[in-house]
């Protein structure tokens, strides 16, 4: 802990890397994070000091410790330990620096929300669960179909800059009617409504893929 603190030296954007039992440990320092965490720490310490002053033996606080059945005191060792970590964040990876630099690892972690969003989309929007199949091949096929749907979904979002909900509302409003002339046998196809869709960011894709009559 002291090594990491001294290596970063409270320099904004500083990064250090070391081996740990969990793999490669990458630590960086942020001055913005430091100010935020220092403010939170001061609030917690103030609360602990207030409890110690009142000797509220039944109350629990993060930076207090019980020295007897009815007496608590400030846990100064824990406070000092926490101060050493202010502004520092750690990232673990099993990839060596030759395959993944420290900066790249941190950047990928910051995009982790995209992975979490995809899990939510597959679970709720695409309704990938429950899976009623029992055979492995059927289960794999089921997952593959939903994975492909997820790819298409993300492609539409990134291409149109529209939310999936808005895309769905536009697409669900499209209906197709087939009217057959009983005399000639000719069938006439009508797709409607498409006006709203063709005014949206989906229009270039609809034209490119020839999805609707224009």
DRENBAVO-445052 format. One record per residue (C-alpha): residue number from 1; residue in one letter; x, y, z. Coordinates in nm, 4 decimals, decimal comma. Layout:
// residues N
+-----+--------+----------+----------+----------+
! num ! residu !        u !        v !        w !
+-----+--------+----------+----------+----------+
! NUM !      A !        X !        Y !        Z !
...
+-----+--------+----------+----------+----------+
// end
This chain:
// residues 214
+-----+--------+----------+----------+----------+
! num ! residu !        u !        v !        w !
+-----+--------+----------+----------+----------+
!   1 !      X !   0,0000 !   0,0000 !   0,0000 !
!   2 !      X !   0,2788 !   0,2411 !   0,0959 !
!   3 !      X !   0,4690 !   0,1387 !  -0,2184 !
!   4 !      X !   0,1714 !   0,2227 !  -0,4413 !
!   5 !      X !   0,1184 !   0,5535 !  -0,2637 !
!   6 !      X !   0,4813 !   0,6577 !  -0,3032 !
!   7 !      X !   0,4965 !   0,5370 !  -0,6650 !
!   8 !      X !   0,1974 !   0,7505 !  -0,7646 !
!   9 !      X !   0,3082 !   1,0424 !  -0,5437 !
!  10 !      X !  -0,0384 !   1,2051 !  -0,5673 !
!  11 !      X !   0,0269 !   1,3072 !  -0,9293 !
!  12 !      X !  -0,2911 !   1,3344 !  -1,1341 !
!  13 !      X !  -0,2940 !   1,0675 !  -1,4066 !
!  14 !      X !   0,0025 !   0,8775 !  -1,2619 !
!  15 !      X !  -0,0048 !   0,4996 !  -1,3172 !
!  16 !      X !   0,1913 !   0,2169 !  -1,1588 !
!  17 !      X !   0,1857 !  -0,1576 !  -1,2178 !
!  18 !      X !   0,2910 !  -0,4474 !  -0,9958 !
!  19 !      X !   0,2465 !  -0,8210 !  -0,9571 !
!  20 !      X !  -0,0036 !  -0,9569 !  -0,7074 !
!  21 !      X !  -0,1437 !  -1,2969 !  -0,6173 !
!  22 !      X !  -0,4492 !  -1,2108 !  -0,8286 !
!  23 !      X !  -0,2454 !  -1,1188 !  -1,1376 !
!  24 !      X !  -0,1262 !  -0,7805 !  -1,2641 !
!  25 !      X !  -0,2410 !  -0,4946 !  -1,0418 !
!  26 !      X !  -0,2647 !  -0,1552 !  -1,2108 !
!  27 !      X !  -0,3190 !   0,1543 !  -0,9950 !
!  28 !      X !  -0,3832 !   0,5114 !  -1,1025 !
!  29 !      X !  -0,4301 !   0,8394 !  -0,9162 !
!  30 !      X !  -0,6960 !   1,1010 !  -0,9879 !
!  31 !      X !  -0,7045 !   1,4416 !  -0,8201 !
!  32 !      X !  -1,0804 !   1,4652 !  -0,8803 !
!  33 !      X !  -1,1311 !   1,1251 !  -0,7178 !
!  34 !      X !  -0,9032 !   1,2332 !  -0,4319 !
!  35 !      X !  -1,1131 !   1,5411 !  -0,3503 !
!  36 !      X !  -1,4365 !   1,3418 !  -0,3622 !
!  37 !      X !  -1,3054 !   1,0603 !  -0,1422 !
!  38 !      X !  -1,1429 !   1,3031 !   0,1030 !
!  39 !      X !  -1,4744 !   1,4820 !   0,1496 !
!  40 !      X !  -1,6520 !   1,1477 !   0,2077 !
!  41 !      X !  -1,3804 !   1,0386 !   0,4521 !
!  42 !      X !  -1,4051 !   1,3622 !   0,6524 !
!  43 !      X !  -1,7799 !   1,3159 !   0,6849 !
!  44 !      X !  -1,7388 !   0,9585 !   0,8113 !
!  45 !      X !  -1,4635 !   1,0573 !   1,0550 !
!  46 !      X !  -1,6755 !   1,3446 !   1,1863 !
!  47 !      X !  -1,9620 !   1,1016 !   1,2439 !
!  48 !      X !  -1,7293 !   0,8601 !   1,4249 !
!  49 !      X !  -1,5876 !   1,1379 !   1,6432 !
!  50 !      X !  -1,9393 !   1,2444 !   1,7371 !
!  51 !      X !  -2,0294 !   0,8882 !   1,8398 !
!  52 !      X !  -1,7099 !   0,8563 !   2,0453 !
!  53 !      X !  -1,7802 !   1,1879 !   2,2192 !
!  54 !      X !  -2,1316 !   1,0713 !   2,3083 !
!  55 !      X !  -2,0125 !   0,7159 !   2,3780 !
!  56 !      X !  -2,3050 !   0,5772 !   2,1814 !
!  57 !      X !  -2,2104 !   0,2175 !   2,2478 !
!  58 !      X !  -2,5103 !   0,0784 !   2,0619 !
!  59 !      X !  -2,4378 !   0,2713 !   1,7403 !
!  60 !      X !  -2,2118 !   0,1485 !   1,4637 !
!  61 !      X !  -1,9740 !   0,3642 !   1,2628 !
!  62 !      X !  -1,7041 !   0,2748 !   1,0166 !
!  63 !      X !  -1,4115 !   0,4340 !   1,1988 !
!  64 !      X !  -1,4875 !   0,3365 !   1,5581 !
!  65 !      X !  -1,3757 !   0,0309 !   1,7504 !
!  66 !      X !  -1,5022 !  -0,1217 !   2,0701 !
!  67 !      X !  -1,2454 !  -0,1418 !   2,3523 !
!  68 !      X !  -1,4885 !  -0,2668 !   2,6162 !
!  69 !      X !  -1,8509 !  -0,3650 !   2,6479 !
!  70 !      X !  -1,9612 !  -0,0053 !   2,7002 !
!  71 !      X !  -1,6768 !   0,1986 !   2,5546 !
!  72 !      X !  -1,5786 !   0,2827 !   2,1953 !
!  73 !      X !  -1,2915 !   0,4891 !   2,0598 !
!  74 !      X !  -1,1731 !   0,6284 !   1,7268 !
!  75 !      X !  -0,9995 !   0,3747 !   1,5019 !
!  76 !      X !  -0,7096 !   0,5991 !   1,4025 !
!  77 !      X !  -0,5140 !   0,3144 !   1,2401 !
!  78 !      X !  -0,7991 !   0,2458 !   0,9971 !
!  79 !      X !  -0,8370 !   0,6172 !   0,9219 !
!  80 !      X !  -0,4673 !   0,6516 !   0,8370 !
!  81 !      X !  -0,4850 !   0,3385 !   0,6239 !
!  82 !      X !  -0,7799 !   0,4823 !   0,4312 !
!  83 !      X !  -0,5963 !   0,8117 !   0,3783 !
!  84 !      X !  -0,3178 !   0,6276 !   0,1970 !
!  85 !      X !  -0,5698 !   0,5044 !  -0,0601 !
!  86 !      X !  -0,7429 !   0,8364 !  -0,1314 !
!  87 !      X !  -0,7592 !   0,9079 !  -0,5034 !
!  88 !      X !  -0,6181 !   0,5659 !  -0,5936 !
!  89 !      X !  -0,8057 !   0,3019 !  -0,7905 !
!  90 !      X !  -0,6857 !  -0,0492 !  -0,8706 !
!  91 !      X !  -0,7524 !  -0,2685 !  -1,1745 !
!  92 !      X !  -0,6649 !  -0,6395 !  -1,1978 !
!  93 !      X !  -0,5805 !  -0,8201 !  -1,5198 !
!  94 !      X !  -0,4297 !  -1,1577 !  -1,6048 !
!  95 !      X !  -0,2732 !  -1,0174 !  -1,9225 !
!  96 !      X !   0,0939 !  -0,9110 !  -1,9187 !
!  97 !      X !   0,1960 !  -0,5582 !  -2,0164 !
!  98 !      X !   0,3208 !  -0,6898 !  -2,3525 !
!  99 !      X !  -0,0385 !  -0,7826 !  -2,4446 !
! 100 !      X !  -0,2285 !  -0,5091 !  -2,2625 !
! 101 !      X !  -0,0722 !  -0,1828 !  -2,1494 !
! 102 !      X !  -0,1772 !  -0,0214 !  -1,8210 !
! 103 !      X !  -0,3469 !   0,2659 !  -2,0014 !
! 104 !      X !  -0,5425 !   0,0285 !  -2,2276 !
! 105 !      X !  -0,6561 !  -0,1791 !  -1,9278 !
! 106 !      X !  -0,7934 !   0,1304 !  -1,7533 !
! 107 !      X !  -0,9658 !   0,2516 !  -2,0710 !
! 108 !      X !  -1,1304 !  -0,0885 !  -2,1212 !
! 109 !      X !  -1,2506 !  -0,0889 !  -1,7618 !
! 110 !      X !  -1,4135 !   0,2502 !  -1,8197 !
! 111 !      X !  -1,6121 !   0,0909 !  -2,1053 !
! 112 !      X !  -1,7310 !  -0,1937 !  -1,8836 !
! 113 !      X !  -2,0746 !  -0,0309 !  -1,8648 !
! 114 !      X !  -2,1271 !  -0,1265 !  -2,2293 !
! 115 !      X !  -2,0887 !  -0,4948 !  -2,1401 !
! 116 !      X !  -2,3286 !  -0,4555 !  -1,8475 !
! 117 !      X !  -2,5755 !  -0,2745 !  -2,0747 !
! 118 !      X !  -2,5595 !  -0,5616 !  -2,3236 !
! 119 !      X !  -2,6393 !  -0,8118 !  -2,0473 !
! 120 !      X !  -2,9428 !  -0,6056 !  -1,9475 !
! 121 !      X !  -3,0539 !  -0,5764 !  -2,3107 !
! 122 !      X !  -3,0259 !  -0,9523 !  -2,3683 !
! 123 !      X !  -3,2093 !  -1,0273 !  -2,0439 !
! 124 !      X !  -3,4931 !  -0,7750 !  -2,0621 !
! 125 !      X !  -3,5241 !  -0,6308 !  -2,4147 !
! 126 !      X !  -3,4517 !  -0,9508 !  -2,6049 !
! 127 !      X !  -3,5991 !  -1,1793 !  -2,3360 !
! 128 !      X !  -3,3229 !  -1,4362 !  -2,3779 !
! 129 !      X !  -3,4425 !  -1,6141 !  -2,0643 !
! 130 !      X !  -3,5895 !  -1,8523 !  -1,9704 !
! 131 !      X !  -3,4319 !  -2,1240 !  -2,1846 !
! 132 !      X !  -3,6588 !  -2,4265 !  -2,2170 !
! 133 !      X !  -3,4242 !  -2,6352 !  -2,4333 !
! 134 !      X !  -3,2530 !  -2,9400 !  -2,2885 !
! 135 !      X !  -3,0158 !  -3,0544 !  -2,5623 !
! 136 !      X !  -2,6819 !  -2,8753 !  -2,5864 !
! 137 !      X !  -2,7154 !  -2,8045 !  -2,9609 !
! 138 !      X !  -3,0581 !  -2,6449 !  -2,9112 !
! 139 !      X !  -2,9286 !  -2,4317 !  -2,6214 !
! 140 !      X !  -2,6307 !  -2,3156 !  -2,8280 !
! 141 !      X !  -2,8607 !  -2,2278 !  -3,1180 !
! 142 !      X !  -3,0910 !  -2,0360 !  -2,8828 !
! 143 !      X !  -2,7991 !  -1,8312 !  -2,7452 !
! 144 !      X !  -2,6603 !  -1,7736 !  -3,0971 !
! 145 !      X !  -2,9932 !  -1,6315 !  -3,2204 !
! 146 !      X !  -3,0113 !  -1,3883 !  -2,9288 !
! 147 !      X !  -2,6454 !  -1,2937 !  -2,9690 !
! 148 !      X !  -2,7074 !  -1,2090 !  -3,3349 !
! 149 !      X !  -3,0148 !  -1,0082 !  -3,2324 !
! 150 !      X !  -2,7968 !  -0,8220 !  -2,9812 !
! 151 !      X !  -2,5426 !  -0,7398 !  -3,2547 !
! 152 !      X !  -2,8181 !  -0,6047 !  -3,4822 !
! 153 !      X !  -2,9641 !  -0,4082 !  -3,1922 !
! 154 !      X !  -2,6307 !  -0,2451 !  -3,1094 !
! 155 !      X !  -2,5648 !  -0,1750 !  -3,4778 !
! 156 !      X !  -2,8967 !   0,0087 !  -3,5095 !
! 157 !      X !  -2,8331 !   0,2097 !  -3,1933 !
! 158 !      X !  -2,4801 !   0,3119 !  -3,2920 !
! 159 !      X !  -2,5754 !   0,3867 !  -3,6543 !
! 160 !      X !  -2,8914 !   0,5868 !  -3,5845 !
! 161 !      X !  -2,8026 !   0,7287 !  -3,2399 !
! 162 !      X !  -3,1550 !   0,6299 !  -3,1362 !
! 163 !      X !  -3,2599 !   0,4258 !  -2,8336 !
! 164 !      X !  -3,3884 !   0,0747 !  -2,8890 !
! 165 !      X !  -3,7237 !   0,1790 !  -2,7432 !
! 166 !      X !  -3,7707 !   0,4517 !  -3,0050 !
! 167 !      X !  -3,6615 !   0,2169 !  -3,2832 !
! 168 !      X !  -3,9163 !  -0,0376 !  -3,1697 !
! 169 !      X !  -4,1972 !   0,2184 !  -3,1590 !
! 170 !      X !  -4,1261 !   0,3148 !  -3,5188 !
! 171 !      X !  -4,0932 !  -0,0420 !  -3,6472 !
! 172 !      X !  -4,3968 !  -0,1747 !  -3,4605 !
! 173 !      X !  -4,6151 !   0,0877 !  -3,6300 !
! 174 !      X !  -4,5411 !  -0,0571 !  -3,9720 !
! 175 !      X !  -4,8159 !  -0,2823 !  -4,1094 !
! 176 !      X !  -4,8416 !  -0,4554 !  -4,4439 !
! 177 !      X !  -5,1717 !  -0,5262 !  -4,6198 !
! 178 !      X !  -5,2268 !  -0,7533 !  -4,9195 !
! 179 !      X !  -5,5367 !  -0,6928 !  -5,1338 !
! 180 !      X !  -5,6147 !  -0,9497 !  -5,4025 !
! 181 !      X !  -5,8221 !  -0,8761 !  -5,7100 !
! 182 !      X !  -6,0553 !  -1,1774 !  -5,7342 !
! 183 !      X !  -6,1076 !  -1,1174 !  -6,1090 !
! 184 !      X !  -5,7486 !  -1,0771 !  -6,2287 !
! 185 !      X !  -5,5822 !  -1,2613 !  -5,9412 !
! 186 !      X !  -5,3377 !  -0,9709 !  -5,9036 !
! 187 !      X !  -5,2233 !  -0,8914 !  -5,5481 !
! 188 !      X !  -5,1564 !  -0,5350 !  -5,4361 !
! 189 !      X !  -4,9278 !  -0,4739 !  -5,1374 !
! 190 !      X !  -4,9586 !  -0,1664 !  -4,9151 !
! 191 !      X !  -4,7135 !  -0,0844 !  -4,6377 !
! 192 !      X !  -4,8147 !   0,1804 !  -4,3882 !
! 193 !      X !  -4,7487 !   0,3999 !  -4,2066 !
! 194 !      X !  -4,3917 !   0,4746 !  -4,3113 !
! 195 !      X !  -4,3933 !   0,8558 !  -4,3044 !
! 196 !      X !  -4,2727 !   0,8871 !  -3,9455 !
! 197 !      X !  -4,0035 !   0,6244 !  -3,9966 !
! 198 !      X !  -3,8773 !   0,7904 !  -4,3139 !
! 199 !      X !  -3,8345 !   1,1170 !  -4,1241 !
! 200 !      X !  -3,6239 !   0,9484 !  -3,8554 !
! 201 !      X !  -3,2579 !   0,8421 !  -3,8448 !
! 202 !      X !  -3,3688 !   0,4947 !  -3,9553 !
! 203 !      X !  -3,4508 !   0,6257 !  -4,3041 !
! 204 !      X !  -3,0999 !   0,5791 !  -4,4535 !
! 205 !      X !  -3,0968 !   0,2139 !  -4,3452 !
! 206 !      X !  -3,4527 !   0,1548 !  -4,4702 !
! 207 !      X !  -3,3521 !   0,2926 !  -4,8106 !
! 208 !      X !  -3,0186 !   0,1100 !  -4,8154 !
! 209 !      X !  -3,1794 !  -0,2264 !  -4,7379 !
! 210 !      X !  -3,4861 !  -0,1606 !  -4,9565 !
! 211 !      X !  -3,7193 !  -0,2412 !  -4,6665 !
! 212 !      X !  -4,0140 !  -0,0205 !  -4,7620 !
! 213 !      X !  -4,1599 !   0,1221 !  -5,0836 !
! 214 !      X !  -4,0464 !   0,4839 !  -5,1242 !
+-----+--------+----------+----------+----------+
// end
